[in-house]
Amino acid sequence: FTSLNRKLFEDLSNLGILSLSNNQLATIDDRLFIKLKKLENLRIDGNKLATLDDRTFLELDAIQNINLSNNLLVSLEDSLFENSKNLVSISLNNNKLTTLPTDIFNGLDNLRNHYLQNNLITSLNYIIFNRLCLHKLDLSNNPIIVNQFMLNECIIVV
């Protein structure tokens, strides 16, 4: 698939797991997931996504795990995960990210695992992770220049 009809999942309101892995998706309609109120696990890894609209995950109140690894993501909107209060794990490894917006994880009190390895991240503002109590944060294989990079005491960097 290279694109999906915005009404494709409209009648699947009880869907808990959705995998769109290893397709050729270059775009995702910002209304595609709007009816998936019970969706807990979403895999969109292994596609050709370069950008995501900040409303893409807006209605996913129950979402716990999002896998966006192995795409072509260059940047992310600071409000991308804004309403995803139940998020436990985000996988963004193997993309083209160079930095992250300072407020991207605001309000994600349940976030425990964050995978960012194999990107092009050169610097991060310590405030990004400051309010989180992560169990796993993987930043390996990024050209990060560490300059007073401070992390909250809850974070275990692997």
KOLVEXPA-130713 format. One line per 10 residues: number of its first residue (from 1); their letters; for each residue y, x, z of C-alpha. Coordinates in pm, 1 decimal, padded with zeros to 6 digits, always signed. Example, Ala and Ser with C-alpha at 12.3 -4.5 7.8 and 13.67 -1.06 7.14 Angstrom:
2
1 = as = -00450.0/+01230.0/+00780.0; -00106.0/+01367.0/+00714.0 $
This chain:
158
1 = ftslnrklfe = +00000.0/+00000.0/+00000.0; +00353.8/+00114.4/-00066.5; +00521.3/-00190.1/+00090.1; +00423.2/-00504.5/+00280.2; +00547.7/-00860.1/+00248.7; +00762.7/-00949.5/+00548.9; +00551.1/-01264.7/+00607.1; +00215.8/-01085.8/+00601.1; +00156.8/-01104.2/+00978.1; +00345.0/-01428.7/+01041.9 $
11 = dlsnlgilsl = +00034.8/-01627.6/+01146.4; -00120.0/-01353.7/+01360.5; +00072.4/-01414.0/+01682.8; -00229.9/-01321.5/+01900.3; -00289.9/-00986.2/+01730.3; -00321.9/-00707.1/+01987.2; -00396.1/-00401.8/+01770.3; -00262.0/-00326.1/+01422.8; -00338.6/-00018.5/+01216.6; -00144.7/+00054.7/+00899.8 $
21 = snnqlatidd = -00258.2/+00417.1/+00901.7; -00302.0/+00635.3/+00595.6; -00139.0/+00417.8/+00336.3; +00154.7/+00506.0/+00115.5; +00417.0/+00305.2/+00305.1; +00764.8/+00434.9/+00231.0; +00951.0/+00145.1/+00393.8; +00885.3/-00120.4/+00654.6; +01076.9/-00445.2/+00650.1; +01266.3/-00482.4/+00977.3 $
31 = rlfiklkkle = +01121.9/-00835.9/+01017.5; +00756.5/-00742.7/+00949.3; +00646.3/-00747.2/+01314.7; +00870.2/-01029.7/+01439.0; +00587.6/-01277.3/+01518.7; +00354.9/-01023.1/+01682.4; +00453.5/-01102.0/+02042.1; +00117.1/-00986.1/+02185.5; +00085.5/-00664.3/+01987.8; +00004.7/-00375.5/+02224.4 $
41 = nlridgnkla = -00105.7/-00097.6/+01988.7; +00058.2/-00014.8/+01656.8; -00047.0/+00267.4/+01426.3; +00170.1/+00349.9/+01126.9; +00065.5/+00712.8/+01105.9; -00015.2/+00894.1/+00783.1; +00238.0/+00719.9/+00561.7; +00556.7/+00822.9/+00380.4; +00818.1/+00673.9/+00610.1; +01143.6/+00870.9/+00609.3 $
51 = tlddrtflel = +01354.1/+00617.7/+00802.6; +01308.0/+00316.1/+01027.4; +01561.6/+00041.7/+01083.2; +01669.6/+00009.1/+01446.8; +01536.1/-00351.8/+01445.4; +01182.5/-00255.5/+01334.6; +01027.4/-00285.8/+01683.0; +01286.7/-00521.1/+01830.6; +01050.5/-00816.9/+01892.2; +00748.6/-00617.7/+02013.7 $
61 = daiqninlsn = +00781.6/-00705.1/+02382.0; +00417.4/-00624.1/+02470.4; +00390.4/-00297.2/+02275.1; +00236.1/-00011.5/+02475.2; +00144.4/+00247.6/+02212.0; +00320.4/+00337.1/+01887.7; +00186.5/+00606.4/+01657.0; +00432.2/+00721.8/+01389.1; +00280.6/+01065.6/+01337.4; +00227.7/+01228.1/+00998.8 $
71 = nllvsledsl = +00517.9/+01061.9/+00822.9; +00840.1/+01203.8/+00678.4; +01077.8/+01084.1/+00951.1; +01396.7/+01291.3/+00956.0; +01593.3/+01098.3/+01217.1; +01561.0/+00797.7/+01446.2; +01811.1/+00533.0/+01553.8; +01905.6/+00548.8/+01921.6; +01811.5/+00181.4/+01971.8; +01474.9/+00200.0/+01790.2 $
81 = fensknlvsi = +01268.9/+00141.9/+02107.4; +01536.2/-00052.1/+02295.8; +01331.1/-00364.9/+02376.2; +00996.2/-00187.5/+02404.4; +01000.8/-00180.3/+02785.5; +00618.4/-00162.4/+02813.2; +00581.8/+00147.8/+02597.0; +00342.9/+00398.9/+02753.2; +00287.1/+00634.8/+02459.7; +00486.6/+00735.2/+02151.5 $
91 = slnnnklttl = +00345.7/+00971.1/+01889.0; +00602.9/+01124.3/+01655.9; +00420.2/+01447.5/+01578.9; +00406.4/+01599.3/+01230.1; +00730.3/+01455.5/+01097.3; +01058.7/+01618.8/+00990.0; +01263.7/+01536.9/+01299.2; +01537.3/+01790.0/+01377.7; +01674.4/+01623.9/+01692.3; +01656.4/+01300.3/+01891.9 $
101 = ptdifngldn = +01939.8/+01065.8/+01986.5; +02039.9/+01107.7/+02351.2; +01979.8/+00740.1/+02440.0; +01658.4/+00681.8/+02243.6; +01437.5/+00645.4/+02554.2; +01679.5/+00456.2/+02777.8; +01502.1/+00185.1/+02975.5; +01151.2/+00303.5/+02888.9; +01043.1/+00335.3/+03252.1; +00671.9/+00306.0/+03165.4 $
111 = lrnhylqnnl = +00672.4/+00586.3/+02907.8; +00418.0/+00848.1/+03015.4; +00307.5/+01029.9/+02698.8; +00530.5/+01159.3/+02424.5; +00405.5/+01367.6/+02133.8; +00667.8/+01552.7/+01929.4; +00475.1/+01860.2/+01814.4; +00506.8/+02002.0/+01463.7; +00854.3/+01877.8/+01381.5; +01171.9/+02070.5/+01301.9 $
121 = itslnyiifn = +01343.5/+02013.3/+01636.5; +01583.2/+02295.8/+01714.8; +01760.4/+02154.9/+02020.1; +01739.1/+01865.2/+02263.0; +01981.8/+01735.5/+02518.1; +01808.1/+01739.2/+02856.9; +01948.2/+01390.9/+02927.4; +01696.3/+01247.6/+02677.4; +01407.8/+01295.2/+02921.5; +01603.5/+01294.9/+03246.2 $
131 = rlclhkldls = +01532.0/+00935.6/+03349.8; +01166.6/+00940.1/+03246.9; +00859.2/+01020.9/+03451.5; +00640.6/+01156.7/+03172.7; +00287.5/+01281.2/+03230.9; +00263.5/+01453.2/+02894.3; +00537.8/+01584.6/+02668.6; +00423.6/+01793.2/+02375.1; +00700.0/+01984.2/+02196.2; +00477.6/+02260.1/+02060.0 $
141 = nnpiivnqfm = +00538.4/+02410.4/+01716.3; +00906.4/+02323.2/+01698.1; +01177.7/+02587.7/+01646.3; +01348.5/+02486.8/+01973.2; +01607.9/+02723.9/+02107.3; +01583.9/+02685.1/+02482.0; +01923.7/+02704.2/+02644.9; +01927.6/+02564.4/+02996.3; +01677.8/+02297.5/+02891.8; +01633.1/+02104.3/+03215.9 $
151 = lneciivv = +01362.3/+01847.9/+03274.5; +01306.3/+01591.0/+03544.3; +01045.2/+01700.8/+03798.2; +00801.9/+01426.1/+03685.4; +00747.5/+01580.8/+03342.9; +00451.5/+01801.7/+03270.2; +00511.6/+01996.8/+02950.0; +00199.9/+02084.0/+02751.9 $
